Amino acid sequence: MTSRRTTRRLVLAVPAAAALAVLPACGSDDDARGSANPTATAGSATGGSASSDAAGGGISAAADIQLEDQSGDGSSVQVASVSALEDGFVVVTLDDDQPGTGQVLGSAEVPAGTSTGVTVDLDTPVPAATGDDDATEITATLYADTDGDGSFSAADVAVPEPQDADDDDDTDVVDDDADYRLS
């Protein structure tokens, strides 16, 4: 009888142990924000450049970008945080719903690691909202310095979004949208 109880306990214990081993590896939906390693945050950036602390663990586990709704005179965009696996660029464009969709407004260089408060100075100002909207929708996208020349160009490629088991679309890139209100 003791052998039978031990066998039942093992049969129940093995799946439970397997579940405990697998659950921490499960990620959240790729639209969830704030998943960057908080110990990887390093410094801030302005004027189109950024700094990171690679010696202090400044490289995060996954690429990510956070863009918040904001207002201003249209000459610059503030990106809350960028986590890049390699040196690259944050590129600000008009969102899909805007006239001139995809038009590059400006870019800023970012180093590998996590940078906060990245200011993107715009070559083309954010245009006034159209129609009934009170804000212009913009997108910030993370690009890798594919050609290695240190400046954003058409040869550079958008960084693919990290994939998880629930994501069947492998064409997503690391980007975030926000509303920009001219003040």
GISUL-V599712 format. One record per residue. RES is the residue in three letters. PHI is phi in radians with two decimals (999 if undefined). Layout:
# GISUL-V599712
res: {RES RES}
phi: {PHI PHI}
This chain:
# GISUL-V599712
res: {MET THR SER ARG ARG THR THR ARG ARG LEU VAL LEU ALA VAL PRO ALA ALA ALA ALA LEU ALA VAL LEU PRO ALA CYS GLY SER ASP ASP ASP ALA ARG GLY SER ALA ASN PRO THR ALA THR ALA GLY SER ALA THR GLY GLY SER ALA SER SER ASP ALA ALA GLY GLY GLY ILE SER ALA ALA ALA ASP ILE GLN LEU GLU ASP GLN SER GLY ASP GLY SER SER VAL GLN VAL ALA SER VAL SER ALA LEU GLU ASP GLY PHE VAL VAL VAL THR LEU ASP ASP ASP GLN PRO GLY THR GLY GLN VAL LEU GLY SER ALA GLU VAL PRO ALA GLY THR SER THR GLY VAL THR VAL ASP LEU ASP THR PRO VAL PRO ALA ALA THR GLY ASP ASP ASP ALA THR GLU ILE THR ALA THR LEU TYR ALA ASP THR ASP GLY ASP GLY SER PHE SER ALA ALA ASP VAL ALA VAL PRO GLU PRO GLN ASP ALA ASP ASP ASP ASP ASP THR ASP VAL VAL ASP ASP ASP ALA ASP TYR ARG LEU SER}
phi: {999 -1.10 -1.09 -1.20 -1.12 -1.07 -1.09 -1.09 -1.09 -1.13 -1.08 -1.39 -1.29 -1.09 -1.10 -1.13 -1.14 -1.12 -1.11 -1.13 -1.31 -1.50 -0.96 -1.10 -1.43 -1.25 -1.67 -1.64 -1.00 -1.23 -1.53 -1.18 -1.97 1.45 -1.56 -1.18 -1.14 -1.10 -1.37 -1.54 -1.14 -2.56 1.09 -2.43 -2.46 -2.50 1.15 1.49 -2.26 -2.45 -2.28 -2.48 -1.99 -1.08 -1.19 -1.69 1.43 -1.26 -1.71 -1.48 -1.32 -2.54 -1.25 -2.78 -2.53 -2.17 -2.13 -1.81 -1.00 -2.75 -2.37 3.06 -1.51 1.58 -1.60 -2.67 -2.23 -1.73 -1.72 -1.06 -2.75 -2.40 -2.01 -2.07 -1.42 -2.58 -0.99 -2.97 -2.50 -1.72 -2.05 -1.77 -2.29 -1.34 -1.19 -0.95 -1.51 -1.82 -1.06 1.44 -0.75 1.43 -1.09 -1.30 -1.61 3.09 -2.55 -2.44 -1.31 -2.30 -1.45 -1.06 1.96 -1.89 -2.10 -2.07 1.08 -1.40 -1.64 -1.82 -1.31 -1.67 -1.34 -2.05 -1.10 -1.09 -1.31 -1.12 -1.10 -1.93 1.15 -1.49 -1.26 -1.79 -2.54 -1.71 -1.51 -2.16 -2.27 -1.92 -2.16 -1.57 -2.05 -1.52 -1.39 -1.02 -1.54 1.20 -1.63 1.39 -2.41 -1.19 -2.58 -1.06 -1.34 -1.33 -2.03 -1.09 -1.30 -1.15 -1.22 -1.00 -1.64 -2.25 -1.08 -1.52 -1.72 -1.82 -1.87 -1.62 -1.81 -1.22 -2.11 -1.34 -2.68 -2.66 -1.86 -2.77 -1.64 -2.13 -1.85 -1.31 -2.02}
